Amino acid sequence: MFTATMIAAEEEEEEEEEEEEEEEEEEEEKEEEEEDGEEEEEEEEEEEEEEEEEEEEDEKEEGEEEEEERKKEKHPSLGASRDTAHL
């Protein structure tokens, strides 16, 4: 009877260890998924920031081009000299 009790205790201990290992694995998987999600979020934020910067740069360039056009309209001779100056 003593050995039966010992065997039962060992089996119970092994089951508990297996359950603990499974819980640890699940926790690790959960953490990895969270990290992956955070990385994805960061990448998306970076992409959005880059797009915004590009849009701002495009708007700035458009504004500069419009300003140049207005200057040319006011002073056609200046516009012509500027156009040929870079050639």
Secondary structure, 3 states (H helix, E strand, C coil): CHHHHHHHHHHHHHHHHHHHHHHHHHHHHHHHHHHHHHHHHHHHHHHHHHHHHHHHHHHHHHHHHHHHHHHHHHCHHHHHHHHHHCC
